[in-house]
């Protein structure tokens, strides 16, 4: 939600277009009420005015759709890479523990959730609030008793959804977590082509993945059942009151306590009022999804950001090792190793499998906090992470092959100058 608040231009334009569209949508009862108050005869001119207002409403909706989608397209790209940046700054051990496929899945869900909020939930929320307020004002002028009935529904809906949100928030968090976990297992398993093709039948894969997949869809079903049943319960109350309001209005017309024009006005406004209340019930689920995604970003990305130094370096001229060590899960790991390396040295690191060669190289990249390592005479922990990593080319034991140039595959997107390319 904070990301959207920063886009003031989008918010202002959206509010303007939504309100303009809502005004043209309720222009008919406003015109009829005006004619009633002035005791003017209704003419065919009203039909022309209504048609023009509907045409304007249609054009506004088209403009708003194009504007929202254009904005959302650029916003999604920027927001996705902002979250990827947060992911890159997550502590190395947390990254391993959570697993990249799980975190990436949750990030994509967060982006999609915010996208749906931008193009649908936010405009619908503005429209619903404006329609409810406007409808109440006009109904108050037409019939004060019906106004109080409609007004009474607002606290029922507000406090009802507030109560629902408490449980729904926990269910949404559980659902997103299990969905991401199941998708992670599915992707990891099926991405190993040799393992998949070596199976005699799909039964083994099914036995392996079915419990997680079933649990994922059961969690999704339980969350949806709670959300839909609870929301439908409030919608039922709204529908009961809506039908009673219609009957009440009809009785007033029959008893000639209200003019026919009032029935026309109420027959247009009341459905719009209840439709807006139902829209708010749908928004309730969308907002909970958005909140859940925000909590994931805060708890699993922001709160696990790696420590960074403040010393800037342009290049690495020397590396000094004095019994390097690091801590992992309350256990200390020490290297009986000392040495001084200067720029231009060619070094060969030898050791048995599992002796910690790769872990030592990861310490040089500040993947973990360590002691006993200096770069350019500075403790490695005091140097900025990005300055160290931009001066070290690291090829993982599990290299990626991307659908791009050979240079990009080797450099992983780093821009090289002519000297570095040579």
Secondary structure, 3 states (H helix, E strand, C coil): CHHHHCCHHHHHHHHHHHHHHHHHHCHHHHHHHHHHHCCCCCCHHHHHHHHHHHHHHHHHHHHHHHHHHHHHHHHHHHHHHHHHHHHHCECHHHHHHHCHHHHHHHHHHHHHHHHHHHHHHHHHHHHHHHHHHHHHHHHHHHCHHHHHHHHHHHHHHHHHHHHHHHHHHHHHHHHHHHHHHHHHHHHHHHHCHHHHHCCCCHHHHHHHHHHHHHHHHHHHHHHHHHHHHHHHHHHHHHHHHHHHHHHHHHHHHHCCCCCHHHHHHHHHHHHHHHHHHHHHHHHHHHHHHHHHHHHHHHHHHHHHECCCCCECCCCCCEEEEEEEEEEECCEEEECCCEEEEECCCCCCCCCCCCCCHHHHHHHHCCCCCEEEEEECCEEHHHECHHHHHHCCCCCCCCCCCCCCCHHHHHHCCCCCCHHHHC
